[in-house]
Amino acid sequence: MSEEDVLRRKLDELKTEHRDLDDVIDRLAHQFPYDQLKLQRLKKRKLVLKDLIARCESQLLPDIIA
């Protein structure tokens, strides 16, 4: 398996986890009472995932020198 295949698989996993966190955060935010600390931690994890997704995507794109 090539490095690009590994990156694509990792990217898919990260995107799936990011979407799943979206659902969990949405459900948690609409419950009463909700755990504010847990909600903040989930949102922080989601931001970390977003950064990792961006990093993987940038590694997959070829460098174009204009």
C-alpha positions as a Markdown table, in Angstrom:
| # | Residue | x | y | z |
|---|---|---|---|---|
| 1 | Met | 0.0 | 0.0 | 0.0 |
| 2 | Ser | 1.4 | 3.4 | -1.0 |
| 3 | Glu | 1.8 | 6.4 | 1.3 |
| 4 | Glu | -1.0 | 8.1 | -0.6 |
| 5 | Asp | -3.3 | 5.2 | 0.1 |
| 6 | Val | -2.5 | 5.3 | 3.7 |
| 7 | Leu | -3.1 | 9.1 | 3.8 |
| 8 | Arg | -6.5 | 8.7 | 2.0 |
| 9 | Arg | -7.6 | 6.0 | 4.5 |
| 10 | Lys | -6.5 | 8.1 | 7.4 |
| 11 | Leu | -8.4 | 11.1 | 5.9 |
| 12 | Asp | -11.6 | 9.1 | 5.6 |
| 13 | Glu | -11.3 | 7.9 | 9.2 |
| 14 | Leu | -10.8 | 11.5 | 10.4 |
| 15 | Lys | -13.7 | 12.8 | 8.4 |
| 16 | Thr | -15.9 | 10.0 | 9.8 |
| 17 | Glu | -15.0 | 10.8 | 13.4 |
| 18 | His | -15.5 | 14.5 | 12.7 |
| 19 | Arg | -19.1 | 13.8 | 11.4 |
| 20 | Asp | -19.8 | 11.5 | 14.4 |
| 21 | Leu | -18.7 | 14.2 | 16.8 |
| 22 | Asp | -21.0 | 16.6 | 15.1 |
| 23 | Asp | -23.9 | 14.3 | 15.8 |
| 24 | Val | -22.9 | 13.7 | 19.4 |
| 25 | Ile | -22.4 | 17.4 | 20.1 |
| 26 | Asp | -25.8 | 18.2 | 18.6 |
| 27 | Arg | -27.5 | 15.6 | 20.7 |
| 28 | Leu | -25.7 | 16.6 | 23.8 |
| 29 | Ala | -26.5 | 20.3 | 23.3 |
| 30 | His | -30.2 | 19.6 | 23.0 |
| 31 | Gln | -30.4 | 17.6 | 26.2 |
| 32 | Phe | -31.3 | 19.3 | 29.5 |
| 33 | Pro | -29.3 | 19.5 | 31.6 |
| 34 | Tyr | -26.2 | 19.0 | 29.6 |
| 35 | Asp | -22.6 | 18.6 | 30.7 |
| 36 | Gln | -20.9 | 21.8 | 29.7 |
| 37 | Leu | -17.4 | 20.4 | 30.3 |
| 38 | Lys | -18.1 | 17.3 | 28.2 |
| 39 | Leu | -19.4 | 19.5 | 25.4 |
| 40 | Gln | -16.3 | 21.7 | 25.5 |
| 41 | Arg | -14.0 | 18.7 | 25.3 |
| 42 | Leu | -15.9 | 17.3 | 22.3 |
| 43 | Lys | -15.8 | 20.6 | 20.5 |
| 44 | Lys | -12.1 | 20.9 | 21.2 |
| 45 | Arg | -11.6 | 17.3 | 19.8 |
| 46 | Lys | -13.6 | 18.3 | 16.8 |
| 47 | Leu | -11.2 | 21.3 | 16.2 |
| 48 | Val | -8.2 | 19.0 | 16.5 |
| 49 | Leu | -9.7 | 16.7 | 13.9 |
| 50 | Lys | -10.4 | 19.6 | 11.6 |
| 51 | Asp | -6.7 | 20.6 | 11.8 |
| 52 | Leu | -5.6 | 17.0 | 11.1 |
| 53 | Ile | -8.0 | 16.7 | 8.2 |
| 54 | Ala | -6.6 | 19.9 | 6.7 |
| 55 | Arg | -3.0 | 18.6 | 7.2 |
| 56 | Cys | -3.8 | 15.3 | 5.5 |
| 57 | Glu | -5.5 | 17.1 | 2.6 |
| 58 | Ser | -2.6 | 19.4 | 2.1 |
| 59 | Gln | -0.2 | 16.4 | 2.0 |
| 60 | Leu | -2.3 | 14.8 | -0.7 |
| 61 | Leu | -2.4 | 17.9 | -2.9 |
| 62 | Pro | 0.7 | 18.3 | -5.2 |
| 63 | Asp | 2.8 | 21.4 | -4.6 |
| 64 | Ile | 2.2 | 23.9 | -7.3 |
| 65 | Ile | 4.7 | 26.6 | -7.8 |
| 66 | Ala | 3.2 | 29.5 | -9.6 |
